[in-house]
Amino acid sequence: MRRLFCLPLVLALLLIPLAAFSQKADPILQPLAFLSGRWTSDSADGQEEEYWSPATGRSMVGTFRAVKDGDAVFYEFWVIEVDDGKAIFKMKHFDRGLVGWEDKADMVRLALSVSGGQDVFFSKSDGSLSLRYRRNGDELVSTLRRVKDGKTKEDIFHLHRSKG
């Protein structure tokens, strides 16, 4: 009889820490929920993989990895954080061996400009760099656009939701 009384008490005590640490996503990040998951692509250039965590609190995190002939070519690590009521995409690049491209305190910073349905657009205020993610079912298309010296370059990546 004493065990039956103790069991609910023990279960309740175990669940309290879980409730204390669970946080709902900031409403500003909710339109980005469609990005969550693992996305991959295989091409003649190699394999690409992106992972997006679900938003928790005021942030979400992600990674990108490009692999050619079995070796990582480069990595990207990013966070999307809510700063002053706005979603800001912050990213750093690394070569194989985790050698950073940007200086320690430096990073790529893009503000969420447009969000609708399963389509988001991040950009620098001067228009020199933008990143768009558009999802259609199990396909995620990302378009990276750079403008330099009046010339525009676009890279388009077609990723598919990974089953494993």
Residue pairs with C-beta under 8 A, 6 or more apart in sequence:
23 56
23 57
24 57
25 33
25 54
25 55
25 56
25 57
25 60
26 55
26 57
26 58
26 82
28 82
28 85
28 86
28 87
28 112
29 55
29 58
29 59
29 60
29 80
29 82
29 87
30 55
31 115
31 116
31 120
32 55
32 60
32 80
32 87
32 112
32 115
32 120
33 54
33 55
34 118
34 135
35 52
35 60
35 62
35 120
35 133
35 135
35 140
36 52
36 53
36 54
36 55
36 60
37 51
37 52
37 161
37 162
38 49
38 50
38 51
38 161
38 162
39 49
39 50
39 51
39 52
39 140
39 159
39 160
39 161
39 162
40 47
40 48
40 49
40 50
40 159
40 160
40 162
41 47
41 48
41 49
41 157
41 158
41 159
41 160
45 68
46 66
46 67
46 68
46 69
46 73
47 66
47 67
47 68
48 64
48 65
48 66
48 67
48 157
48 159
49 63
49 64
49 65
49 67
49 162
50 62
50 63
50 64
50 140
50 142
50 159
51 62
51 63
52 60
52 61
52 62
53 60
53 61
53 62
54 60
55 80
58 81
58 82
59 79
59 80
59 81
59 82
60 79
60 80
61 77
61 78
61 79
61 80
62 77
62 78
62 79
62 80
63 75
63 76
63 77
63 78
64 75
64 76
64 78
65 72
65 74
65 75
65 76
66 72
66 73
66 74
66 75
67 73
71 96
72 96
73 96
74 93
74 94
74 95
74 96
75 93
75 94
75 95
75 98
76 91
76 92
76 93
76 94
77 91
77 92
77 94
78 89
78 90
78 91
78 92
79 89
79 90
80 87
80 88
80 89
80 90
80 112
81 87
81 88
81 90
82 88
86 111
86 112
87 111
87 112
88 109
88 110
88 111
88 112
89 108
89 109
89 110
89 111
89 112
89 122
89 131
90 107
90 108
90 109
91 107
91 108
91 110
92 100
92 101
92 102
92 107
92 108
93 100
93 101
93 102
93 108
94 100
94 101
95 101
102 108
108 129
109 124
110 122
110 123
110 124
110 129
110 130
110 131
111 122
111 123
111 124
111 125
112 120
112 121
112 122
113 121
113 122
113 123
113 130
114 120
114 121
115 121
118 134
118 135
118 136
119 132
119 133
119 134
119 135
120 132
120 133
120 134
121 130
121 131
121 132
122 130
122 131
122 132
123 129
123 130
123 131
124 130
127 147
128 146
128 147
128 148
129 144
129 145
129 146
129 147
130 143
130 144
130 145
131 142
131 143
131 144
131 145
132 142
132 143
132 145
133 140
133 141
133 142
134 140
134 141
134 142
134 143
135 141
138 160
138 161
139 158
139 159
139 160
139 161
140 158
140 159
140 160
140 161
141 156
141 157
141 158
141 159
142 156
142 157
142 159
143 154
143 155
143 156
143 157
144 154
144 155
144 156
144 157
145 152
145 153
145 154
146 152
146 153
146 154
147 153
